[in-house]
């Protein structure tokens, strides 16, 4: 895993491109900080996807 031991802060990660980036970085081994402004349901959805991507 390329990013194992790294932490990524992904702003706007509750939807769209930000969510896709967060999931991809998680698949590469990074620990993810999920950040959102007004979409807590989307952030929870991102969290579930990140946790599923974490091998």
ChimeraX attribute file (.defattr): number of C-alpha atoms within 10 A of each C-alpha:
attribute: neighborCount
match mode: 1-to-1
recipient: residues
	/A:1	11
	/A:2	10
	/A:3	14
	/A:4	13
	/A:5	9
	/A:6	13
	/A:7	14
	/A:8	15
	/A:9	13
	/A:10	19
	/A:11	15
	/A:12	20
	/A:13	26
	/A:14	25
	/A:15	17
	/A:16	10
	/A:17	11
	/A:18	18
	/A:19	24
	/A:20	17
	/A:21	17
	/A:22	30
	/A:23	25
	/A:24	16
	/A:25	24
	/A:26	25
	/A:27	20
	/A:28	17
	/A:29	19
	/A:30	22
	/A:31	20
	/A:32	19
	/A:33	13
	/A:34	20
	/A:35	19
	/A:36	16
	/A:37	10
	/A:38	10
	/A:39	14
	/A:40	12
	/A:41	12
	/A:42	17
	/A:43	20
	/A:44	13
	/A:45	16
	/A:46	22
	/A:47	20
	/A:48	12
	/A:49	17
	/A:50	23
	/A:51	15
	/A:52	12
	/A:53	16
	/A:54	15
	/A:55	10
